[in-house]
Amino acid sequence: MIRIADMPLVKVSPMNAPQFELPVLEVDSVRYPFFYNEDIVRNMPEVTCRDDDVMLCGHIRSDNGDAERDSDNVSRSRRCVSWLSVQSLSQPVPYSLTGYPPKSRHPCCCALTVRSRKCSTRMYRSWAAVVIRGTHWCYEIVNMLLSKSTASVPHTKHDLHVESVDLETLDSRTSPRVLNGHMQFNRLPKQVTEKRVKIIYLLRDPRDVAVSWYQLMEKNFRYRGGLSICPFPDWLKLFCDGELEWGSWFDHVTSWERAMLQHEDHPFLVVHYEDLISDPRREVIRMNEFLGTEADDEFCEEVAAACQFSNMKENKCSITQILNGETIHYNKGHVGSWRSWFTLEMISYFNQVYQKKMRYTRIHSKYM
C-alpha cells in the first residue's frame, strides 16, 4: 500500500502488464475509486434514513463516476495527480488532469498509468468511465413509481450515492429518496435495517459486467489520445481476483445472499439485468408490488416504455457526461456480449473461478 496526501491508495497492476497501474482508495479492506472522500466512506453507516427511503444496490458495472462535483473531491483529484509528471506529450491532454472533462458534472474518475508510443514518460490520464447498467435503469423506474409520474427525474442517481455524497447533502434531498451504492450489506447505513428500508439488489452476468467495464475503459483511452489499456485477459484476471473498485463480484453477491438469509424479515427484491432486458413490463410490475406504490398495469407499462433506452438517453443528455458527442451513462448493454470476447481458455478460467466461488449459492446455475 502507498499513501498519497494522507489518502490510503493502492496501485493495482496486471501481473503480465505491470506498466498499467490503477490507483484505488482502500478503506477497511474495501476498494473505491481513488478520488472518493475517505471521510464520506467511513461515515456511510451514520447516514440518516427515512421511513419512505428506498435503497438501490449492486456491484460495480463500469460505474466509476459517482462522486459529486464538490470542492473537496476536486481537491482530492488534484492531490492525486499533482505528484505525477506529464512530459513530452505530442498532443494536448483533452482536458486538465486536475479538473473536469467538458460537459461533465463529475471529477475524472479513473486513472491508469500507461506507456504511450507518443510519450517518452509514464503519465496519468484521468477520464470518466460510466456505462448504462441496471442501477441507472432501476433508479429511473423506482422514481417514476414513487412519484406516480412518467416524467424523468431531473437528476441522476449520483446525487444520492451514499458512498460519495456527504451527510448534509443527503439530508437536504426531499422525500421520497432513492439512496444507492455499491457497498456490501455490512456497509449499509445502520438505519437501513433499523427502519427496514426496502432494498432492491441488482444482478448482472459477471462476464458481461467484466466486458462492458473493459469496453468503456478501452473506448475512453482510444478517444483520449490513442492510448491502450491492458489486454482483456489481464483485465479479466483483475476482475475475478477482486483487485478493482468494490472488490470481487463473487464476494459481493455471496455476501448479499447471506444477508438475505440472515435477515429474512427485511424487505429485499432481487432484480436481474437480463430480466429487465427481456421483459421490462414484468419487472416494473414486480417493483411496483414490492414498493407498494399501487400503480395499475397500464401505468407500469407506461413506465416501462418511458424507461426505454432511447427515451432515457434523450431525457438525461443534459445532465450526464458526454464522450465523443454521446452520453456515456446511457449506452445499450447487450446480454451475452461476453461470448465475443472470451476465448476457450478464458471460459475455462472463469468457469473454474465461478464454480469455486458460487458453487453453494442460490444463483449458481444462473450464469453457467
Disulfide bonds with the S-S distance in Angstrom:
none
